[in-house]
Amino acid sequence: MANEIEQWLGELDVAKYVDAFKEHEVGLRDLPHLTDDDLKTLGLPLGPRRRLLAAAATLARQIAAGASDEPATRSQAERRQLTVLFSDLVGSTELSARFDPEEMSAIIRGYHNVVAREIRRFEGHIANYRGDGVLAYFGYPKAHEDDAERAVRAGLGLVDAVSKVTIPGGETLFARVGIATGAVVVGELIGEGAAQQNEVVGETPNLAARLQTIAEPGTVVIAANTQRLLGDLFELVDLAPQRLKGFAEPLSAYRVEGKSRGEDRFEALRGHRLTPLVGREHELGLLLDRFERAQEGEGQVVLLGGEPGIGKSRIVHTLRGRLTDRVYTPLSSYCSPYHINTALYPVIGLLERAAGFERADPPAVALTKIEALLALGTRELQEAVPLIAELLGISIGEKYPPMNLMPERQKQRTLEVLVEQVAGLARKQPVLAICEDAHWIDPTTLEMFGLLIERVQKLPVLFLITHRPEFNPDWKSYTHVMQLSLTRLTRGHGTTMLQQITRGKALPSELRDQILVRTDGVPLFVEELATTVLESGRLQDLGDHYELAGPMAPIPIPTTLHDSLMARLDRLAPVKEVAQIGAVIGREFVHEQLAAVSSFSEGQLTVALDQLVESGLIFRRGTPPDATYTFKHALVQDAAYQSLLRTTRRHYHAQIARLFEQRFPEIAETQAELVAHHYTEAGDPEQALLYWHQAGRRAARRSANTEAIGHFTRGLEILSQLPDTLQRTEREIDFQMSLGPAYIAMKGHGAPEVAATHNRARELGGPPAPLAGARRIMRALHGTGSVHDCV
């Protein structure tokens, strides 16, 4: 029970309170009955209390639902993009023949331990131990924006760790790893090993397992879908197309040689397809102005903030390009989500790159390189070199005297030496110091930056720090520190970006509008969605413009964005169900509608919505229960919606459609297309046709003919999928004859669409369907005659 409660608290990122739960003997069975006052008694602050209450409410509903077919039960399974890692111990069969079963058990256990350690280090989930194989998921139950990268890092780490394990006789163990990424249906996993009862459904695990079989001992092989998500972060060898058991066609595969030596993460991920900077001239001008001030000796610090994908790294890249003709010293560092607790990680990376370290450098060579690097900024090498060598793990031998410093004093002197190094470089020429992704900064680097920011005020230094909104340092009060927040692009800027991506070729207007609406002015979203469309085969290239190659359809979420969007939802796992139901209702939903569809109590729902608002996933207008909510990004709504199983979506769509009819009749009357949409997605064509026709007629009465045509056409699409019966024929005549006047109003009597509409109605109204009604036949003939009179 203690392990279960610890696991549950860990998934909510509140594991530090596990001792309080143990002390008060609170177990899983007690969770559904906890109140806010109970959690106060346990000593939890407001944020964790809200998370726990919402999670407890979800647990209570799942217990109450039992094996029933209600949404609470069905929602345990989700549609996901998953990166799967499969690790196998090389030669285990031969080892089993040579070792006693007890010895072999110890060998397998040791292998499992080192593999598990590496997978957990990159926050993967061990789904299953299969003898000498280990199956792990990256992207479920908790998604990260870089799950494919995490899986590859874990794969490289585990093959290295396994190679350092020795067994009786002095032999070395070797592992081989296969990794694949793809769409799956996955059930809720409770603790490790639960996947044995809730297997992933899809080809991705099988592909990962098959790729493992073609990997050489001690290597990692990845699928093409994984490779596309990695950019140039790793050095890869393209293997010949591989024939794998269970797959009809040969598949591309890549062997991972190691991490890329490139220093710029943005370049590695996006440098191969950069579009010109759009809509950031003002911000870029401010940065150039601050650089000018820094050159004159007035040191400047700029905190460049904004949400993921808004263009922070893109501006940094452009700034570097604008300064190519200036003389300055560049210092670039990068924080990492994998090294939040690694002291001075970004500084260590900067020093290693600046010194020009090679993997094969012996200690003496590495020490010489560090001496040369530090000599650029200081003459006090006797103290500086031992401190920095210790930081980098380089032996100084007997060349320098021992430091004999207490740990805290050694740390303080190391930070001071690093700051003095920057000052020494700045005394020779201006310095452009850049630190990216400071929201992942480790505490020691944060402390060092505080010292540096105090020092640079009187130095020719521009210190540019990029970060996400959650980063909130204490430096903002300094007069030489400026906060610069990036906002979303305007629609005009988004259109300009699309023109650049398509190289000036116009997209169909309806497709262009769909991209602009769904991307909400976030540059990365625009790039990825547009690229997805261009690579999808949906468009015909007609030289100076594109045309649709088939019917207009929703654009799927790009695989490059899927993990990032799901990560935002998974950070709020206990209340994600509320976001998913809201996503079914639409981009905008009201409190009363959500309350009527969900099984949450009013108090639980309010807590959940408060969390979603605080997280920035949704906006709120008004006060509950009279509040209206809007998803901050259309793509976040899409991710929440698409994570639901189709059966669950249909259930909610049907509930919502009936809700509008019964409790919100004004919506059914004035927004019939909304009710029609929900009945369509619920798989109820009879009701959907009724409301599509009603919506089209209402739009036509208001002379909204474009909308009317859209509604009638949607109804005809549904009819085309129904069995060929007399009733379907009569309904199609009604739709065609309603569509005709809308086309006439839009394009005139002589338009070919009008002729086609009336000809189709006439065809339906005549033999072999005479019972369709003389009235409909006459209307069809009259419509056709009107057209002919105009030709």
N, C-alpha and C positions, 0 to 999 in steps of 0.2 A: 504493500500500500504506500509506503514511504517513497519507493522508487516511482510509483505512478504519479503521486502528487508533485514530485520533483520534476518529472518529465513534463507534466501539464504546465507547471509554472515556468519552466524553461522555454516552452513554445510561445509563451506570452511575454518573454523577455523580462520576467520578474523573479527569476530564480533566487535572487539574493534574499527573498523573504521566506525561503523554504524552512529556515530554522523556526520562524515564528509559527508557521503552520504545524510543524512537528511538536513544538512546545505546547501548543493548545490542542494537540491531537485532532487536527482537522484533516479528514481524508476525502477521497473523491466522492463518497456518498453524501458527505456534508455540503459539498459545493453548491448544489441547486438551492439550498436553504439559507445561504449566507445573505446577510443584509449589509447595507453601507455601514451601519453602526458596528457590526461584527468586524468588518475590515479595519475600521478605525481602531478597534480594540487590539487588533493584531499589529497596529502601528504602520499601516500603509498610507501613503499620501494620496491626493485626489486622483492623479492620472492612473496609477496602477489599480486603484479601487474601481474606477470606471471600466477599465479593461477586464478586470476579473469578474465584475458583475455581468457584463455583456457575455463573456465566455461561459459563465455559470448558467446564464439563461439559455444559451444554445445547448449546453449539456443537458439541461433539464428537459428541453423539448425532444432531444434525441432519445432520452430515457423513456419519456412518455409515449413517443411515437412507436417504440418497439420495432416490430417487423412490418408495420403498416406501410402503405404506399403513399404516404404523405410527403410533401416537399422536404420536411426536415430529414427524412430518411434518404430520399433520393439525392439530396444535395451533398451527401457524404462523398459521392463520386463526382468527379469534375473532368472537364475537357482541359487539357494542358499541353503546353509545349514543354517537353522534358528532354534534358540531356542525360543519357544513361551511360554509366561506366561499368564495364565488366572486367574484372581482374582474375587471372588464372595463374596458379602456381605451376611453373614449368617442371615437367618430369615427375609429377607426384606419383604416378603409377609405379615407376621404377623405384622411387624412394620407398613406397609401401612394401615392395618386395624385399627390400634390404634391411628395413628397420622393424623392430618389435612394434606391435600396435600401440603400446603405451608410449614409446619413443616417437612414433609417427604422430600420435595425438598431440604431443608437446610441440612438434615441428609445425603442425597445422595451426595450433593455437598461437604460436609465436608469429607465424605469417599473418594470421587474421589480425593480430594486435597492431602490427606496424601498418597494415593496409587501413585498418579502421582509424588509426591516428591521423593519417594523411587526409583521408576523406573528411573526417570531422574538422580538421584544421581549416579546410576550405568550405565548411558548412554544408557539406553534402549529407545525404541521409542514406544510411546503410539499410537497404530493403531486405536483403536476404544473404545468408551464407549457404552456399551450395557446395558442400564438401570443400574442395580446394579452390572454389570460385567465390567471388564476392560481387554482389550486384548492388550498385549505389545509384541514387537519383540526385540530380542537381536541378532544382526547379520545383520540387514538391517534397514535403508539404509546405515549404517556404521558398518562394522564388527570390532570386537576386537579379539585378540588371545584367549580370555578367556570368550567368551559370555555365555557359559553354567554356569560357575561360577558366572558371574555377575547376571544372571537371578535368581539363587538360593539365592545369597546374597540379591537381591532386594525382593524376596519372603519372606525371613525371616524378613527383615526390615519392610516390609509393614504389615505383620500380627502382628508384635509387635507394630507398630505405630497405627494401627487401634484399637488394644486392649486398647490403652490409650485415645481413643476418648470417651467422655461421651455424652449422649443425655438427653433430658428432662426426669426427673424421676430418674436420676442417673445411668441408665443402661449403660452397656459397650457394644460396638460394637465388632464383631468378623468377620474376613475374613478367607477364605480358598483359597488355591492356588494350581493350577496344572501346571506342566512344562513339556514340551516335546521338543525333538530335532529331526530334520530330513530334508530331501531334499524337497524343494518346488519350485514353480515358483511364483515370486512376482513381482508386477508392481511397477513403480516408485511412491513414496509417496511424495506429496507436502504439507507440513504442517500436523499437527495432524488432524486425522479424514478423511484424503484423502483415507485411506484404505477402506472406505465405498464404494468407486467407483472402487478400485483396490484391490480386495481381494487376499489373498494368496491362491494358488491352491496346494493342497496336504493334507495328512491326519494329519499332525503335529498339526495345530490349533484345530482340532476336538479332537485329543488325549489329548491335554492340558486341554480342556474344560471338557472332560469326567473324567480325573484324579481329577479335582477339585471337582467333585461330590462325590468322595469317601474319600476326605480329611476331617478329623475332624475339627471343628471350631478352628481357630488359628494355623493351621498346613499347611505344604507344602508337596505335594506329587509329585514325579518326575518319568519320564519314564526311562526304561532301557537304551535307547540311551543317555540320559542326564547323567545318573549315570556313564556310561563308560568314560565320559569325565572328571569326577571330581576326579578320584583317591581316595585318602583318605583325601581330603580337608574338608569333612564334616562327621559328625556322622550320619549314615543312619540306618534305620530299614527296613529290607527286608519284605515286605508285601506278603501275599499269592498271587499267580497269580489271577488277577482280570478279571472278565467278564464285559466288557464295551459295552454299546450300540453302534452298528455300526461296531464292530470289531468281526470277526468270532471266533478267538481263544483267550483264556485267556492271558493277558499280565502281565509281571512283573512290579512291581511298588515299590517305596521306599519312606518312610516318612523321611524327613530331621529333625533330632533332634537339630542340631546346627552346628557351626563351630568346626572342629577338634581341639583338644588341642595340637596337634603336632606343633613344632616350625619350622621344616624344610620343606619349600614348595617343594623343589626338592624331598625329601623323600616321601612326600605325593602324588606327581604326578607320580613319576617314580621308587620309591624305591622297589616296588614289582617285577620289572623285569629288574634289572640292569645287563648289560653285562660288563665283565672286560674292563678296560681302554685300548684303543688301540691308538698307534701313538702319545702319549703325554709324552713319557719318558723324553725328553729334557726339556719340560716346567715343569714337576713335579720335575725334578732334580734341576731346578733353584729355585723353591719355597722351597724345602728342604734346599738348600744352604742358602737362605735368612733367614730361620728359625734358622739355625746354627749361623749365624751372630747375629741375634737378641738375642739368648741365651747368647752370649758373651757381651751383652750390647750395641751393635750397632743396634739401632732400624731401622727397614726397612718397607717401604710401597711399595706394589705391586698393580698396576692397571691392572687387568686381563680383557682384552677387547676382544670382538668378536661378530659376528652377532648371532641372535637367533638360538638355536639348535646346536651351534658349540662345546659345551661341557664345558662351564665355570663352571657350578654347578657340573658337573661330576668330574672335577679336584679337586674342593674344597672337595667334598665327599671323593675322594681317598686320598687327603692330610691328612684329619682327620684320615683316616684309617691307614696311614703310621706312624702317631704320637701317636698311642695308648699306646706305651710303654714309652713315654716321660712325664715328669711332667711339666704341664703348666696350665694356667687358660684360658678356652675358653670363648670368648665373641662373640656371633653370632647375627646379626641383619639383617633385611630384609626390603627393601623398597617396596612400594606397589603402583600399578597404581591407586588404589582407594583413596590414601591418599597423593597425591602429594602436597596438600595444607594443610596438617595436621602437624603442627609444631612438630618436634622431634618424628614423628611416629615410626621409627625403634628403636629409643632409648627407648621409652616408652614400646614397646613390649619386648625388651631385659630385662628391669628392672622388668617387671611383671613376666616374666618367671623365671628370676634369683631369685626373691623373693619367688617364689612358690605360687603366688596368686591363690585362688580358687574363683569360682563365688559367693559362699555363704559367703565369708569372711566378717564379720562386720568391720566397720572402725577401731576399736581398734586392731583387729587381723592384719589387713592389715598394720597398722602403726608399729606394733611390727616387722612384717616381713621386712619392709623397714629399720627400725633401725638396725636389724641384718645384712642386706645386706650391708648397707653403712659402718657399723663398720669394714667390711673386708678391706676397702680401706682408711678410714679416722678416725681420732679421733675428728674432729671438727663437732660432730653431732648436736650441738646447731644451727649451721647455715645450715648445709647440709640437715638435715631431713625436716625442713619446706619448703625449696626450692623444694626438690624432691617430697615431699608429695603434694605440690601444683601442680606440674607438672602432677602427677598421679591422681589428684582429690580425695585425701584422707584427711579427716578432722584431724587436729592435736589437736582439742579441746583447752584446756587450758594448755596442757603439755609443749608447747613451746611459747615463747613470739612472738607477731606479728612482721612481717618483716619490715613493714613501708618503703618499697622501691618503687621508681618510676618504672613503667612497663619496661622501657628500661634497667634500672639498674638491676632489678630483672632477666630479661632475661640473661643479661651478667653474673651475678653471678651464675645463674643456669648452663650455659655452662661451666664456670670455675670449678664449683664443679664436673660436670660430667667428665671433663678432668682430674681433680685431682684424682677422684675415680679410673680411669684407671691407673694413675701413682702410686697410692697407692698399687693397686693390683700387679703391675709390680715390686714393690720393694720387694715383698715377693717371687714371682716366675715369670718366663717368661709368657707373655700373647700372645695368638693367637686371634686377633680381626678380625672378618670377617663381611663385609657388602656386601650383594648380591643385584644386580639389582639397582645400584646407578643411572642409567638413570631415575629412578622414585623418586629420592631423593627430599625432601622438602627443601626450602631455609634455614631454621634454622638448620637442621641437617648438611647441606652443610657447614654452617658457623662453627658449632662445630667441624666438621672433619678437617677444616682448622687449628683450634687451636690445635687439637690433633696431627696432622701431624707435626706441628712445635715442639711439646713437645716430641714425641716418639723418636726423633733422638738419644737421650742419655739414652734411656730406653730399657730394654729387651722385646721389643714388635715387633711382625710382624703384620702389619695391611694390610689385603688383601681385596681389593675392586673389585668386579666384575661389569662389565657394558657393554652396547652395544656401537656401534661406535659413536652414537650421544652425548655421555657424554664426555665433554671436560673441565675438571677443570683446575685451575691455579696452581696446585701443581707440575706439571711436571718438573719445573725448580729445585726443591730440589735435592741435590745429593743423598739423601737416598731414593728417589722415583724412582721406575723402572716401565716402561710400558712393558707389556707382551701381545702381540696380538696373538690370536689363528687363525691359517689358516686352510683351509680344509684338510681333510685326503687324502692321496694318494690312488690310485686304489688298491694297495696292502693292505693297511690298511683297506679299505672298504671290501675287500674280506675276510680278517681275521675276521672282525666284523660279516659278514654273517655266517662264519663257527661257530662262538660262538653262534649266535642266533639260528642256526639250530642244535646246539650240534654236530657239526662235520659231519652232513649228507650233501652230495653235492646236490646243486640245479641244475636243468637243465641249461646248459650253457647260452641258450638264455634268460632265466628268470633272471639268475644272472647278465648278462650284462645289461638287461633293468633296474634292480634295481640300479646298479652302475652308469649308465649314468644319470638316472633321479634324483638321490640323490646328485650328484655333490660333494661328499666328506663331506657332513654335517652329523655328527654322528646321530643326532636325526632323520633326514630324513631316514637314512639307517635302524635304528631300527624300525621306524613306518611302513615303506613300506614293510620290510621283515616280520614283524609281521602280517600285513594285508594279505600278500600272504599265510602265514602258516595257518591263521585262515579262509581263504576263501573257503576251500574245493576244490581248483583247483589242489592240488597235491596229489599224491599217495605215502604213506610212504612205501618204499621197504626195510626197515631195515637200510642199510648203505647209502642210497641216496633217493632223491625224484624224481618222474617223473610226467610230466604233466598228469592230468586226462582228458584233452580235448584239443581243439585247443588253441594255444597261443593267449592271448588277452591282451590289455593294462591293467595295474594295476590301479585301481581307486585311487584317492587321499584319504588317510586315514582320517576318520572323526576327528581324534585327531590333524591333521595338517590343516584341511580345513579353520578353522576360522583364524588361524595365517596367512595363505597365503592370504586370502581375505582381511585381515586387512591391509596388505602392499599395496594392490591395492586401497582400499577404502580411504586410506590417501591421495590419488591423484585422488579423485573422478572426478574432471573436465576433466582430461586427461586419465582416465581409458579406454575410448573408443579406444584411439590410441593403448594402450597396448593390448586390446582385438583383434583388427584387426591384429596387429603384430603377436599375438599368433596364429591366423588362418594361416598366411603365413608360420610360422615355428619358430623354436628356433632362427634362424638367418634370418634377412630380411634386404633389402636395402631401402634406403630413397625413391628412385624413385618408387619402387613397392608400398610402403605404400601410397605415394602421389597419385598414380593412382587409388587406391581402396577407400581411404577415401574421405570424402566430405569436409575435412578441406582445407582452403587456405594454401598457402605455408608458410606464416608468422605464422598462427595459428599452423600449424603442427610443425614448427621449435621450437616454444615456448613449445609445449606439449612434444616433444622429449627431449628438454633441461631439463624439469622437471623430466622426467623419468630417464634420465641419472644422474641428481643430486641426485635423491632419492636412487640410487644404484640398481634399479630394472633391468636396462639394461645397457650394455656397448656399447660404440661407438668407431668405428675405422674410421678414415678419417673425412673429413669436408663436411657437407651438401652442395649441394644435392648429393654428391658422397660418402656419409657415409654408413657404414654397422653397423647394430645393432644386439646385441645378448642378450637374456634374461640371467640374472645372474644365475638363477636357472631354471632347467627344470620344477620343480613343480610349480613355479610361473607362467610360461607359461601355464601349465595345468590348474591352477586355473582361469586364465584370460579366457582361451578358454572355459572351462566348465561352466563358468558363463553366457555364451551366450545361448539363446534359440537355439534349433536344427534348426529351420527355418532360423534364422539369420546366423548361421554357414554355412548352405548350400548356402545361398545367397552369402556370402563372398567367399566360396570355388569356386563357379562357376565363380565369377568375377576374382578371382586369376588365375584359369585355363585358362580362355580366355585371360587374360593379358599376361600370359607366351606365349601362341600361337601367339598372334598378335604383341606384343611389345618386347618380349624376345625370339625370335625363337631359339637362341642358347641354352636356357634352355630346350625347348621342344625337341631339338635334342640330347643334351648330358645328360640331366637328365629327360628322359621321365617318369621315375618312380615318379618324383615329380608332374608332370602334371597329371599322372594317379591317384596319391593319392588325389589330389584336385577334380578331376572329380568323384572319388569314394565317397568322403565325400559330394559332391554336389548332389549325387543321380542321376548321369548320367552314367548308366552302359555302354552304347554304346561307348562313348568317353573313358571311363575308360579302357574298354577291349582293345581298339585300342592301348592305350599308355602302358598298362601292357605288352602286347605282344611285342611291340616295345622295351620296356626297357629290357625284357628278352632276346630278340635276340641280342641286342647290348652287354649285359653283356656276353652272350655266345661267341660272336665273340672275346671278350677280355679275354676269358678263366676264367672269374669271375663266375664260375659255381654255387657256393653257392648262389650268388645274383640272377643269372638267375633262379635257381630253386624257389627262393622266389618270384620272379616276376610272373613266370608262375603259381605257386600255388595260388597266390593272384587272378589272373585272373580266375582260375578254381573255386575258392570260390564264386566269383561274378556270374559266369555262373550257378552255382548250385542253385542260388536263382531266376533264370529267368524261365519263362514258357517253357515247353518242346515243342520246335518247331524245324523244319528242320534247320533253321538258327543257333539256339543254338547248335544243334548237329554238324554242320560243324565247328563252332568256337571251340567247345571242342576238336574235332579231331586235329585242328591246334595246340591248346595249348598242348595236350597230346603228339603229335609227336615232338613238340619243346622241351618238357620236357624230353623226352626219351634220346636224345643225351647228355643233361646236366648231367643226372644221370649216363650215361655210362662213361663220362669223369671223374666223381667224384668217382664212385664206381665199374666201370667195367661192361662188358656185362652181367655177370651172376648175378648181384644184383637183389634181388626180386623187388625193386622199378622199375627197367627197365622192367621186365616182366609184372608187374601190369600196367604200363603205356601203353605198346604196346597191352596188352590184352584188356584194356579199349578202345583203339583206334580201335582195330579190331571189338569189340562188337558194337561200334558206327557206324562203316563203313558198317556193314552187315545188313541183314534183321532185323527189318522191316524198315530200312532207306536206301534203295538201291540208292536213288537219291543223297546221300552224295558224290558220285563221285568215279569212279573206281580208280583214281589216289591216293586218300586218302586210299582206301582199300588196294591197293598194297603196299603202304608205311607201313601200319600197319602190313600186313602179312610179309613183308620183315624184319621189326623190330623184330617181334616175332620169325621168323626163326633164326635171328642172335643170339637171346638169347638161343634158343634151341640148336644151334650148340655148345654153350659154356658149356652147362650143362652136 
